């Protein structure tokens, strides 16, 4: 199954701008996993969105919410 991508106006930041200098190779990926009676939510943030998207897609979700940055 292919995940549906949904664009949303905002998502919580898991990476602070002050961390950029500590990771010059751009390989930082941070995840927050929560669960409740509705299911499991995986929130991710990364310097390289393609790496995060590949990771999330391997989890075979119905949908991936994404925010446009700029």
N, C-alpha and C positions, 0 to 999 in steps of 0.2 A: 504494500500500500504506500502511496506517496502522500506525504503530509501536505495539508493545505496551509499556505502562508497567509497570515492575516496581519495587516499593518495596523498598529495601535498608536495613539498619540504619545504615550509614555510608558516606560518600564523602570523599575528601580535600578539604580546604578550599583554594581557590585565592585567596580574598580574606580578608584579615585584618581583624578588627574595627576596628583602628586606621586603616583606609582610609576609613571611613564619612565622616568630616569632610572629606576631600579630594574627595568626590564627592557634594555635597549634592543634585544633580539625580537621583541614583540610576541613572545610565546605565552604570555599570561592568559589563562582561562580560569574563571571562577564560577562555581556553581552553588546554588542554594536549592536544596530539595526539601519540600514540605509535603505533608499529606493530611487529609481530613476525610470526612464522610463522603465527599464528592470525588475523591481520588488523589492522585499524586501530581504535584506541580514541580517542574524543574525550571528554575530561572537561571539563565546564564549570561555572562558578560565576558568579552574577550577583545584583545587588541586586534585580532584577525577574525572578522566575522565568518569567513569561510571555514575556519577550523571549528568554531562553535556550531555552525549549521551542520557540518558533517557529523559531529558528535550527537547533536539532537536528533538528526534524521536516523541514526543507527538505533535509537530508542523506539522507532516506529510509532510516533505519535499520530493522532488524528490531525492535529494542527500545531503550527509553530507561530507564535505571535512575535512580530518583529517591529522595531521602531526605526524610522528613517532619521539618521543623524545628519547634521550639517550646519 
